Amino acid sequence: MIARARVAAFDIVNAVAAGRADLPAAIARARGTLDDDRDKALAAEIATGVERWRAALDYVIEAASSRSIDRLDPEIVAILRLSAYQLLHLTRVPASAVVDDAVELTRRAKKRSASGFVNAVLRSLSRKRAALPLPPRPADAGDRAAALDYLSITLSHPRWLVSRWLDRFGFADTERWLQFNNTQARLTLRANRLRIAPETLADHLAAQEIKVVPGRFAPDALIVEAGQPLGQAHGVMQPGLFVVQDEASQLVSLLVDAHAGDRILDCCASPGGKTTAIAAAMSDSGLIIACDVRQKRIGLLERTVADSGATTVRIVQADATAALPFSRPFSRVLLDAPCSGLGTLRRDPDIRWRRREEDFALLAAAQRRMLEHAAACVAPGGRLVYATCSSEPEENEHVVEAFLAATDGFTLVDARTIAGVPSDVVDPRGCLRTLPHRHGLEAFFGAVLERSDGANVV
């Protein structure tokens, strides 16, 4: 009988490839069909690995089958990808079991005529897995074609994106970045200072045999090295003591420089990690208006805020691509803008295959509109924080530069002047910029813009 985890992995990979869901949504849906936590973990591991290594998997599948991936049935491609990933990366699973399950999956998908083909391809890969025909690391990094082959195929990233990073950062740093993206992200928590200090939380977790270490840059970050805080700890600890939040994301909240009594607007607030961090920085004194546009996102935001214990947060459904419905200005406004997500490929590997270079023009246009609407809500002397989880300049400094060129009364603030922001993560312009190859964090960007005292509020 075919393993249930592999059936679930097939459903996930198939849904993502067909565009019916992104990877996190497909995993969440599949987990609901499984009872055993081990099956849930294995299905997610296989599906995530397939998206992470898809280019390399396709390359060796084509070599073993002598056929282009584009010529194969999509469901057969999904079966071959998840089975090849198991053969090449999950060696604790017997090869015979992987092949047998793949053949059974083929029949289950009503592709019985392809069973022999699937069997032959996977057995060929199993025999050759010690010497796969992947492009080798070039001896001469100046050989651009060889470098691109190795980086895009063997390290499994889109060629267009690799080309951009190679031009900006060079071969060695690009290679380190891709290797970072291809490793599993460690779970990172942010201690909720409204309820507990990071040091006390670490002690509580240790009592549950969950080992954490402090983050390198963010003051409230705790990185999980052993144990399962999302299951075990939540069963015995008060909800809301921490949220799951990447360390780079936590740094964005520091840019807001919130103080007790401030009036703050968080324009794209869901899931609420930054909102609740700001509430803690304000000692839950003042007012935070937290907005998002979709009802589902509003529900997630409401749960995060409720768990945190923050009482100063008011949630409003609003669309920052249009004029925002506020008559009084704010001392601080945060726009964590929707973006390509290309800075988070370690956590969300499917994004690398869904994005195209031509997406940047539309994304940047929407980001500029949102920045203009957010700016209209900033009081004289107040500050506007623009942030993304993108690595690309079109969504980051180019948006800020275009805004400053078209808008009077705003100047760029050097983030190094903000208390608590580590200078190591601030670029020469004074913007927050985390880079995987330099900081060991996902690629985030943040700029702080201050409105002059004499400027009129639109």
Order of alpha helices (4+ residues) and beta strands (2+ residues): alpha-alpha-alpha-alpha-alpha-alpha-alpha-alpha-alpha-beta-alpha-beta-beta-beta-alpha-beta-alpha-beta-alpha-beta-beta-alpha-alpha-beta-alpha-beta-beta-alpha-beta
